[in-house]
Each structure stands twice: as C-alpha cells, then as structure tokens.
C-alpha cells in the first residue's frame, strides 16, 4: 500500500506533534531529576522518592500504553460499525470501570503502604521505609488521575487528535518542578513537597484533557454497562496486556528491590539512570509507534502478510539506526554525561560512579527494548497479547536470579547488565515467534545494512571515548558552560562520524530513510522513488 502525499504528510505531522511533546516531557523529567540530585543527592530521601513513585506514577503511566492498545481496536470497530453513540457508550463504560478500579487500588495502596514498601525495598533502613510510606500515601491518588487520563488519551488517539493529550502530558513534570521549586524551595516541605507536586501534576493533566472528550463518553456507572460485549472484548485484551506491561514493570521493581540490598543510594542510582536511558524509547519509539499502531491494525485486518513483512524489515532498521548512536553515546560517555547532568550539590562522587555504571550497562538494552515494543504491538494488534505476556513472565524469574547473582560481583552495574541480557533474550524469542507467524521476515536483506550501521556506531563510539579522555586534562571544564560546549561538540562530532561512515560504507537503507524524511516533509515535491521508500517505512 502506497501512501498518498496527503496521508504521508498527516502521519509525519502527527508524529511531529507527539515527538515535540515527548521531547518537552523528557526535558522536564531530566530537569526535575537534576534538581532532586542537587537538593537531596543520592541518599535516603531520593531512594524513598524513586521507590514511592514506582507504582502510582511509573506503573500507572505504563498502563496507559495498555489502555491504548486494548481499547483502540475495539473502540474503532464499534465506531465504524455501530456509530458514534455506541462508541461513546463503550467509552463511558470503560471510563466508569477504570474509575472504580483505580479508586479501589488507590485506597488499597494507602492502607497497605507499610507492607508494599517493605516488599519493594527490603534493604531500606527503618527511617527510609517510614519516609517511603509517607511519600507513597501522598502520591497514591495519582493512580486515579493517571489512569483516567490514559482512557481519554485513547479516545483522542482514535480520532488522530494528538495535540491536546500530548500537551496535557506536560503537566506531570511541571507539577514535579513546582513541588521542588515552590513546595520544597519556598515552604521547606522537603521530599513531601515534591510528592505533592507529582500528585498536583497528575490531577491537572487529567483536568486539562477532560473538556476535549466530554462529548465522547456516555452513560453513568451501571451493571448493564459492565455486561457490554465490547467492554468484555477490551478487558480480555487488556488483561493479557497487563501481563506484557506488568512483566517489564515487575522486572523494574525486582531490580529496585535487589538494589536496595546494595546499600543507601543504589536505588537512586537506578532512578537517575532511568531518567536518561528512558529518553531513547520516549523520543525514538513512542511518538512513531503511537501514530503507527492505528495503521498497523489495518494491515492486520487486511491479512496483508507481505506488507507486514516490509513494515517490520524497514522499521527494524529504522530503530537500529536511531538507537545504535544512543548506545554509543551512553556507553562511551556515561561518566561525563552524569557529571554534566547530576554532579552538583549533594550528589557525590560515589553516586556519580554508580549512576554511570548503571547507564553504561543499561544502554545495551536500548535496541532490543525498543524493538520489542514494535513486536509486541503486532501481537496486540492480532489479539494475541498473551504470547509476549507468557514469555515476559518466564523472564521475570530469569532476571531476578541473574540480577542477584551479578549484583554480588558487580554492585549495581550487575543488576543493570542482567536487565540488558534479559532484554536481548526476550527480543530473540519474540523475533522467532514473529518470523514464524509471518512466514519469515527476510532478515538476510538487513544483515548488510545493520552490520554497516553497527560498524559506524563502533567507530563513532571509539572516537568519542578517546577524544573525551584527551579533552578532560587538556581543556578547562570548571564551568557548566564549558562542559556543555566541549561535550556537546564531541557528541556532535561523533554523530557526524556515524553518518559519514554509513555514507562511506554505502548503507542503502540509510539513504532510503533520508528519502522518506524528504518525502514526508515535502510530499508535493517527492519523487516516485522517495514515495516508494516512504511506503516501506509508513504503512
């Protein structure tokens, strides 16, 4: 299927809106983490904060992806087959159920906070556990607001209305910043103020998006609504997706649990590292996948396996091309990156070393983790989310055993390495299952382009590492301005080397990708070959 210039432009524009919001969201998260590192360091307070927000914020935000994947296909089908009123009734039933379950979860989280914290952080001191319980109870209501926002976001996505929900998502980091700068900075509420800011941001996010979807939801809570066949179809898919999303989140929780056994500051090292490592899926994967998923549903519905194979062949390269340089930067330059972003105020040298180790080893997981998202989207689109869920559940045990073993030898870096190794195994298993399902993926045609991309990334990484070693003693880096200028210049130069080596090796896929971008931005001027390349990337 070849996209018209108008549809190509719409997809590129929609991806641009989501990407811009994601960039601002990621920037807000980094700024908040920098302020927390400087104010509280990587000690008891930061350990408590990152543990307390794990379920009400991190896990609930991940459920938003499950809401989209489970709700969107059924809602779209209901809208097309039964009309807007039936679709609004389904949306209302799903919202009402989400509200009830979220309220119950928030109340249970408050009442059981002591036991939950003891499970999540067995290595914390008594004081650290008490602080974590307090922060947990403050942020518990975020579960309700984040989940309701996710339902409304799904409805907006079905109509390709990405701007409102994308902008509303910025309220969450904005609330965190208000908590740090105002509630703590002005009113001296310390970490409790930060937690209150997180809660306020989640509530405002929900309130901002509500007016845009008010006419998309019909029906008050009722038992009749719970018996809706369409709602049951959503719940069946969502239950399976819960295991897919839950497996990755349980791995995250397990890693934090094991890190708490290392000692004070280890959990914070993971928290600060994930802020930076999380930029890759936030900026590379989610904006494109969020727009791509509705189109993927059409491919699956049409049963066009040839088009699906082309889609995966092209996007496997796109993901590799975008993530390989990130792996190179994080692995080669982890220590300077941590020094530039977090090494201020109460954030000491030991915290910097631990955070850099976590970043270095977690970077290995970037490509398999982001690629796995695309593969999981396919199985979700085909209604078989239980397949990646079963694989994920098995790998949770593998991750726990491997993380604990490596932690005893490599400190927190061992936990991060275990996470990356499990991500590679997960991609290998899911890749085999996907290939069988589609009758092969034609991966032989990707061996050359992927090999050239990897070689270019290695060359750029070596240049970055050696130039960084030379720069440190040779240049005055005492001010933030000098650090940003020097390190930014080195990273820019290494990226230039990355593109240059790809060109020297005549990486055909990279040239096709450039044609896609030109065709998407200038569809009226795109040549036939450019649109053919665009057809491979965008379904």
C-alpha positions as CSV (number, residue, x, y, z in Angstrom):
1,X,0.0,0.0,0.0
2,X,1.5,3.3,-1.1
3,X,0.6,6.4,0.9
4,X,-0.6,9.5,-0.8
5,X,1.3,12.7,-0.2
6,X,-1.6,13.9,2.0
7,X,-1.7,10.8,4.2
8,X,2.1,10.8,4.4
9,X,2.1,14.4,5.5
10,X,-0.6,13.7,8.1
11,X,1.5,10.8,9.6
12,X,4.7,12.9,9.6
13,X,2.9,15.9,11.1
14,X,1.2,13.8,13.8
15,X,4.5,12.1,14.7
16,X,6.0,15.6,14.9
17,X,3.4,16.8,17.4
18,X,3.9,13.7,19.6
19,X,7.6,13.9,19.3
20,X,7.7,17.6,20.3
21,X,5.6,16.9,23.4
22,X,7.7,13.9,24.2
23,X,10.9,16.0,24.0
24,X,9.4,18.5,26.4
25,X,8.2,15.8,28.7
26,X,11.6,14.1,28.7
27,X,13.3,17.5,29.2
28,X,11.0,18.2,32.2
29,X,11.9,14.8,33.7
30,X,15.6,15.4,33.3
31,X,15.3,18.9,34.9
32,X,13.4,17.5,37.8
33,X,15.9,14.8,38.3
34,X,18.8,17.3,38.2
35,X,17.1,19.4,40.8
36,X,16.4,16.4,43.1
37,X,20.0,15.2,42.7
38,X,21.4,18.6,43.6
39,X,19.0,19.2,46.5
40,X,18.8,15.7,48.1
41,X,21.8,13.8,46.5
42,X,21.6,10.0,46.0
43,X,20.7,9.2,49.6
44,X,17.8,8.2,51.8
45,X,15.4,10.9,50.5
46,X,16.0,10.1,46.8
47,X,15.8,6.4,47.4
48,X,12.4,6.9,49.1
49,X,11.1,9.1,46.3
50,X,12.0,6.8,43.5
51,X,10.6,3.8,45.3
52,X,7.3,5.6,46.3
53,X,6.6,6.8,42.8
54,X,7.2,3.4,41.2
55,X,3.6,2.1,41.4
56,X,1.3,5.2,41.4
57,X,3.2,7.0,38.7
58,X,5.6,4.8,36.7
59,X,3.4,1.7,36.6
60,X,0.2,3.7,36.1
61,X,1.8,5.5,33.1
62,X,2.8,2.2,31.6
63,X,-0.8,1.0,31.9
64,X,-1.7,4.0,29.7
65,X,0.0,2.1,26.8
66,X,-2.1,-1.0,27.7
67,X,-5.2,1.2,27.7
68,X,-4.4,2.4,24.2
69,X,-3.6,-1.0,22.7
70,X,-6.6,-2.8,24.2
71,X,-9.2,0.0,23.8
72,X,-8.4,1.5,20.5
73,X,-9.1,-1.5,18.2
74,X,-12.5,-2.3,19.8
75,X,-13.5,1.4,20.0
76,X,-12.6,2.0,16.4
77,X,-14.5,-1.1,15.2
78,X,-17.5,0.0,17.3
79,X,-17.4,3.5,15.9
80,X,-17.3,2.3,12.3
81,X,-19.9,-0.5,12.6
82,X,-22.4,0.9,15.2
83,X,-21.8,4.7,15.1
84,X,-20.8,7.4,17.5
85,X,-23.4,6.8,20.1
86,X,-22.4,3.1,20.6
87,X,-18.7,4.1,20.7
88,X,-19.5,6.8,23.3
89,X,-21.3,4.2,25.4
90,X,-18.4,1.9,25.2
91,X,-16.0,4.7,26.2
92,X,-18.3,5.6,29.1
93,X,-18.4,2.0,30.4
94,X,-14.6,1.7,30.2
95,X,-14.1,5.1,31.9
96,X,-16.5,4.1,34.7
97,X,-14.8,0.7,35.2
98,X,-11.4,2.4,35.2
99,X,-12.6,4.9,37.8
100,X,-13.9,2.3,40.1
101,X,-10.9,0.0,39.9
102,X,-8.4,2.9,40.2
103,X,-10.2,4.3,43.3
104,X,-10.1,0.8,44.9
105,X,-6.4,0.5,44.0
106,X,-5.5,3.9,45.5
107,X,-7.3,3.2,48.7
108,X,-5.7,-0.2,49.0
109,X,-2.3,1.3,48.2
110,X,-2.8,3.8,51.1
111,X,-3.9,1.1,53.6
112,X,-1.3,-1.4,52.6
113,X,1.6,1.1,52.1
114,X,3.7,-0.4,55.0
115,X,3.6,-3.9,53.6
116,X,4.1,-2.7,50.0
117,X,7.2,-0.6,50.9
118,X,8.6,-3.5,52.9
119,X,8.3,-5.7,49.8
120,X,9.7,-3.2,47.3
121,X,12.6,-2.0,49.5
122,X,13.7,-4.8,51.9
123,X,17.1,-3.3,52.3
124,X,16.0,0.1,53.4
125,X,16.6,1.3,57.0
126,X,13.6,1.9,59.3
127,X,13.8,5.7,58.7
128,X,13.9,5.3,54.9
129,X,11.0,2.9,55.0
130,X,8.9,5.4,57.1
131,X,9.7,8.2,54.6
132,X,8.8,6.0,51.7
133,X,5.5,5.1,53.2
134,X,4.6,8.8,53.7
135,X,5.5,9.6,50.1
136,X,3.6,6.6,48.9
137,X,0.4,7.7,50.6
138,X,0.8,11.3,49.2
139,X,1.1,10.1,45.6
140,X,-1.5,7.2,45.8
141,X,-4.3,9.3,44.3
142,X,-2.1,9.7,41.2
143,X,-3.3,6.2,40.2
144,X,-6.8,7.6,39.6
145,X,-5.8,10.7,37.7
146,X,-3.1,9.0,35.5
147,X,-5.4,6.1,34.6
148,X,-8.4,8.3,33.7
149,X,-6.1,10.5,31.6
150,X,-5.0,7.3,29.7
151,X,-8.6,6.4,28.8
152,X,-9.2,9.9,27.5
153,X,-5.9,9.8,25.6
154,X,-7.0,6.6,23.9
155,X,-10.3,8.2,22.7
156,X,-8.4,11.2,21.3
157,X,-5.9,9.0,19.5
158,X,-8.7,7.2,17.8
159,X,-9.6,10.4,16.1
160,X,-5.9,11.3,15.4
161,X,-6.2,14.2,17.9
162,X,-2.7,14.0,19.4
163,X,-2.1,17.7,20.2
164,X,-4.3,18.0,23.3
165,X,-3.3,14.9,25.1
166,X,0.4,15.4,24.2
167,X,0.4,18.9,25.7
168,X,-1.6,17.8,28.7
169,X,1.1,15.1,29.5
170,X,3.5,18.0,30.2
171,X,1.6,18.8,33.4
172,X,3.1,15.9,35.2
173,X,6.7,17.0,35.1
174,X,5.6,20.6,35.5
175,X,3.9,19.6,38.8
176,X,7.1,17.9,39.9
177,X,9.1,21.0,39.2
178,X,6.6,23.1,41.2
179,X,7.0,20.7,44.1
180,X,10.7,21.0,44.0
181,X,11.0,24.8,43.5
182,X,8.0,26.0,45.4
183,X,6.7,23.5,47.9
184,X,10.2,22.5,49.0
185,X,12.2,25.5,47.9
186,X,9.8,28.1,49.4
187,X,7.8,26.3,52.0
188,X,10.6,23.8,53.1
189,X,8.3,20.7,52.7
190,X,11.3,18.7,51.6
191,X,10.5,15.5,49.7
192,X,6.9,15.6,50.8
193,X,6.5,18.8,48.8
194,X,8.0,17.0,45.7
195,X,5.5,14.2,46.1
196,X,2.6,16.7,46.5
197,X,3.8,18.3,43.3
198,X,3.6,15.0,41.5
199,X,0.1,14.5,42.6
200,X,-0.9,18.0,41.6
201,X,0.6,17.5,38.1
202,X,-1.3,14.2,37.6
203,X,-4.6,15.9,38.6
204,X,-4.0,18.9,36.3
205,X,-3.1,16.6,33.4
206,X,-6.5,14.9,33.8
207,X,-8.4,18.2,34.1
208,X,-6.7,19.8,31.1
209,X,-7.7,16.9,28.7
210,X,-11.3,16.4,30.1
211,X,-13.1,19.2,28.1
212,X,-11.8,17.9,24.8
213,X,-13.5,14.5,25.2
214,X,-16.6,15.4,27.2
215,X,-18.9,14.5,24.3
216,X,-17.1,11.2,23.7
217,X,-18.4,9.5,26.9
218,X,-22.0,8.5,27.6
219,X,-23.5,6.6,30.4
220,X,-23.5,6.5,34.2
221,X,-22.0,3.6,36.1
222,X,-24.3,0.6,35.9
223,X,-24.3,-3.2,35.9
224,X,-25.7,-3.2,32.4
225,X,-22.6,-1.4,31.2
226,X,-20.4,-4.0,32.8
227,X,-22.1,-6.7,30.7
228,X,-21.3,-5.0,27.4
229,X,-19.7,-7.5,24.9
230,X,-17.5,-4.7,23.5
231,X,-16.3,-3.9,27.1
232,X,-15.6,-7.6,27.6
233,X,-13.5,-7.7,24.4
234,X,-11.5,-4.7,25.7
235,X,-11.0,-6.3,29.1
236,X,-9.8,-9.6,27.6
237,X,-7.2,-7.8,25.6
238,X,-6.3,-5.5,28.5
239,X,-5.8,-8.4,30.9
240,X,-3.3,-10.0,28.5
241,X,-1.6,-6.7,28.0
242,X,-1.4,-6.3,31.8
243,X,0.9,-9.2,31.8
244,X,3.0,-7.8,29.0
245,X,3.4,-4.4,30.6
246,X,3.4,-5.9,34.1
247,X,6.4,-8.2,33.2
248,X,8.6,-5.3,32.3
249,X,7.4,-3.3,35.4
250,X,7.9,-6.3,37.7
251,X,11.4,-6.5,36.3
252,X,11.9,-2.9,37.2
253,X,10.5,-3.4,40.7
254,X,12.7,-6.5,41.1
255,X,15.8,-4.5,40.1
256,X,14.9,-1.8,42.6
257,X,14.4,-4.5,45.3
258,X,17.8,-6.0,44.7
259,X,19.4,-2.6,44.5
260,X,18.0,-1.7,48.0
261,X,20.1,-4.6,49.3
262,X,23.3,-3.0,48.0
263,X,23.0,0.0,50.3
264,X,21.9,3.6,50.5
265,X,22.0,5.4,47.2
266,X,21.8,2.3,45.0
267,X,18.1,2.7,44.3
268,X,18.7,6.4,43.5
269,X,21.4,5.4,41.0
270,X,18.8,3.4,39.1
271,X,16.3,6.2,39.3
272,X,18.6,8.8,37.9
273,X,20.0,6.5,35.3
274,X,16.5,5.6,34.0
275,X,15.7,9.3,33.6
276,X,18.4,9.5,30.9
277,X,18.1,6.0,29.5
278,X,14.4,6.5,29.2
279,X,15.0,9.2,26.7
280,X,15.5,6.6,24.0
281,X,12.1,4.9,24.0
282,X,10.4,8.3,24.8
283,X,12.0,10.1,21.9
284,X,12.6,7.3,19.4
285,X,9.9,4.7,19.8
286,X,6.7,6.0,21.4
287,X,6.0,9.0,19.1
288,X,6.2,6.9,15.9
289,X,4.6,3.8,17.4
290,X,1.7,5.8,18.8
291,X,0.9,7.1,15.4
292,X,1.8,3.8,13.6
293,X,-0.4,1.5,15.7
294,X,-3.8,2.5,14.2
295,X,-2.3,1.9,10.7
296,X,-0.9,-1.5,11.8
297,X,-4.4,-2.5,12.8
298,X,-5.5,-2.0,9.2
299,X,-2.7,-4.2,7.9
300,X,-3.6,-7.0,10.3
301,X,-7.3,-6.7,9.4
302,X,-6.5,-6.9,5.7
303,X,-4.3,-10.0,6.3
304,X,-1.6,-8.5,4.2
305,X,1.4,-10.5,5.4
306,X,3.7,-9.2,2.6
307,X,3.1,-5.6,3.7
308,X,3.6,-6.6,7.3
309,X,7.0,-8.1,6.4
310,X,8.0,-5.0,4.6
311,X,6.9,-2.9,7.6
312,X,9.0,-4.9,10.0
313,X,12.1,-5.1,7.7
314,X,12.1,-1.3,7.4
315,X,11.3,-0.4,10.9
316,X,13.8,-2.9,12.4
317,X,16.5,-0.9,10.5
318,X,15.0,2.5,11.5
319,X,15.0,1.5,15.2
320,X,18.6,0.2,14.9
321,X,19.7,3.3,13.0
322,X,18.3,5.6,15.7
323,X,19.3,3.6,18.8
324,X,22.8,2.5,17.9
325,X,24.3,6.0,18.2
326,X,22.5,6.4,21.5
327,X,24.0,3.2,22.8
328,X,27.4,4.5,21.6
329,X,27.0,7.8,23.4
330,X,25.7,6.3,26.7
331,X,28.3,3.5,26.7
332,X,31.3,5.7,25.8
333,X,30.4,8.9,27.6
334,X,28.4,7.8,30.7
335,X,30.7,9.4,33.2
336,X,30.8,12.8,31.6
337,X,27.1,12.7,31.0
338,X,26.4,12.1,34.7
339,X,29.0,14.7,35.7
340,X,27.2,17.3,33.4
341,X,23.6,16.5,34.5
342,X,23.7,15.4,38.1
343,X,27.1,16.1,39.7
344,X,26.0,19.2,41.7
345,X,25.2,20.0,45.3
346,X,24.5,16.9,47.4
347,X,25.2,14.4,44.6
348,X,28.6,13.0,45.5
349,X,31.3,11.1,43.5
350,X,30.2,7.6,44.6
351,X,26.6,8.4,43.4
352,X,28.1,9.6,40.1
353,X,30.2,6.4,39.7
354,X,27.2,4.2,40.4
355,X,24.8,6.1,38.1
356,X,27.4,6.0,35.3
357,X,27.8,2.2,35.7
358,X,24.0,1.7,35.5
359,X,23.8,3.9,32.4
360,X,26.7,2.1,30.7
361,X,25.2,-1.4,31.2
362,X,21.6,-0.4,30.6
363,X,22.5,1.2,27.3
364,X,22.9,-2.3,25.9
365,X,19.2,-2.8,26.3
366,X,18.1,0.1,24.2
367,X,17.9,-1.6,20.8
368,X,16.3,-4.8,22.0
369,X,13.9,-3.0,24.3
370,X,12.6,-0.5,21.7
371,X,12.4,-3.2,19.0
372,X,10.4,-5.4,21.4
373,X,7.8,-2.7,21.6
374,X,7.2,-2.9,17.9
375,X,7.0,-6.7,18.0
376,X,4.6,-6.6,21.0
377,X,2.4,-4.1,19.1
378,X,2.0,-6.7,16.4
379,X,0.8,-9.4,18.7
380,X,-1.5,-6.9,20.4
381,X,-3.0,-5.9,17.0
382,X,-3.7,-9.6,16.2
383,X,-5.4,-10.2,19.6
384,X,-2.6,-12.4,21.0
385,X,-1.1,-10.3,23.6
386,X,-0.9,-13.4,25.9
387,X,2.0,-14.7,23.8
388,X,4.6,-12.0,24.8
389,X,3.0,-12.0,28.2
390,X,3.9,-15.6,28.8
391,X,7.4,-15.0,27.6
392,X,7.7,-12.0,29.9
393,X,6.5,-13.8,32.9
394,X,9.1,-16.5,32.5
395,X,11.9,-14.0,32.0
396,X,11.0,-12.2,35.3
397,X,12.4,-15.1,37.2
398,X,15.4,-15.2,35.0
399,X,16.1,-11.5,35.5
400,X,15.7,-11.9,39.3
401,X,18.2,-14.7,39.6
402,X,20.7,-13.2,37.2
403,X,20.4,-9.7,38.8
404,X,21.0,-11.0,42.3
405,X,24.0,-13.1,41.1
406,X,25.7,-10.3,39.2
407,X,24.9,-7.8,41.9
408,X,27.2,-9.8,44.3
409,X,30.0,-9.4,41.8
410,X,29.5,-6.1,40.1
411,X,27.4,-4.0,42.5
412,X,24.5,-2.1,40.9
413,X,26.2,-2.4,37.5
414,X,25.5,-6.1,37.6
415,X,21.8,-5.5,38.1
416,X,21.7,-3.3,35.0
417,X,23.7,-5.8,33.0
418,X,21.2,-8.5,33.9
419,X,18.4,-6.3,32.7
420,X,20.1,-5.8,29.4
421,X,20.8,-9.5,28.9
422,X,17.2,-10.4,29.6
423,X,16.1,-7.8,27.1
424,X,18.3,-9.4,24.4
425,X,16.9,-12.9,25.2
426,X,13.3,-11.5,25.1
427,X,13.8,-10.0,21.6
428,X,15.4,-13.2,20.3
429,X,12.4,-15.3,21.5
430,X,9.8,-12.9,20.2
431,X,11.6,-12.4,16.9
432,X,11.5,-16.2,16.3
433,X,7.7,-16.2,17.1
434,X,7.1,-13.2,14.8
435,X,9.1,-14.8,12.0
436,X,7.0,-18.0,12.2
437,X,3.8,-16.0,12.3
438,X,4.6,-14.0,9.2
439,X,6.3,-16.9,7.3
440,X,9.7,-15.3,7.6
441,X,10.9,-11.7,7.9
442,X,13.5,-11.7,5.1
443,X,16.2,-10.6,7.6
444,X,19.0,-11.6,5.3
445,X,18.5,-8.4,3.4
446,X,19.1,-6.5,6.7
447,X,22.3,-8.2,7.7
448,X,24.4,-5.8,5.5
449,X,22.7,-2.5,6.5
450,X,22.6,-3.5,10.2
451,X,26.3,-4.5,10.1
452,X,27.3,-1.3,8.5
453,X,25.2,0.7,11.0
454,X,26.9,-1.2,13.9
455,X,30.3,-0.6,12.4
456,X,29.6,3.1,12.1
457,X,28.4,3.3,15.7
458,X,31.6,1.5,16.9
459,X,33.8,3.9,15.0
460,X,31.9,6.9,16.4
461,X,32.0,5.4,19.9
462,X,35.7,4.9,19.9
463,X,36.3,8.4,18.6
464,X,34.1,9.8,21.3
465,X,35.8,7.8,24.1
466,X,39.4,8.7,23.1
467,X,38.6,12.3,22.4
468,X,36.9,12.5,25.8
469,X,40.0,11.1,27.5
470,X,42.1,13.7,25.8
471,X,39.7,16.6,26.4
472,X,39.5,16.2,30.2
473,X,43.1,17.2,31.1
474,X,43.6,19.5,28.1
475,X,40.6,21.9,28.4
476,X,39.2,23.9,31.3
477,X,35.9,22.3,32.2
478,X,35.3,24.1,35.6
479,X,32.0,25.8,34.5
480,X,28.8,24.3,33.2
481,X,29.1,26.4,30.0
482,X,32.5,25.0,29.2
483,X,31.3,21.4,29.8
484,X,28.2,21.8,27.7
485,X,30.2,23.4,24.8
486,X,33.0,20.8,25.0
487,X,30.9,17.7,25.5
488,X,28.2,18.8,23.1
489,X,30.9,19.4,20.4
490,X,32.3,16.0,20.9
491,X,28.9,14.3,20.7
492,X,28.0,16.3,17.6
493,X,31.4,15.3,16.0
494,X,30.8,11.6,16.9
495,X,27.4,11.7,15.3
496,X,29.0,13.3,12.2
497,X,31.4,10.4,12.1
498,X,28.5,8.0,12.5
499,X,26.7,9.4,9.4
500,X,30.0,9.7,7.4
501,X,31.0,6.1,8.0
502,X,27.5,5.0,6.9
503,X,27.9,7.0,3.7
504,X,31.4,5.6,3.1
505,X,30.0,2.1,3.5
506,X,27.2,3.0,1.1
507,X,24.5,2.0,3.6
508,X,21.5,1.7,1.2
509,X,18.8,1.7,4.0
510,X,20.1,4.9,5.4
511,X,19.7,6.6,2.0
512,X,16.2,5.3,1.7
513,X,15.4,6.6,5.2
514,X,16.6,10.1,4.2
515,X,14.3,9.9,1.1
516,X,11.4,9.1,3.4
517,X,12.0,12.1,5.5
518,X,12.3,14.4,2.5
519,X,9.2,12.9,1.0
520,X,7.3,13.3,4.3
521,X,8.3,16.9,4.8
522,X,7.9,17.9,1.1
523,X,5.3,15.4,-0.2
524,X,4.4,17.6,-3.1
525,X,8.0,17.6,-4.4
526,X,8.7,13.9,-3.6
527,X,9.9,11.7,-6.4
528,X,8.5,8.3,-7.1
529,X,11.5,6.6,-5.6
530,X,11.1,8.7,-2.4
531,X,7.5,7.7,-2.1
532,X,8.3,4.1,-2.7
533,X,10.8,4.4,0.2
534,X,8.1,6.1,2.3
535,X,5.7,3.3,1.6
536,X,8.2,0.9,3.1
537,X,8.5,2.9,6.3
538,X,4.9,4.1,6.7
539,X,2.2,1.5,6.1
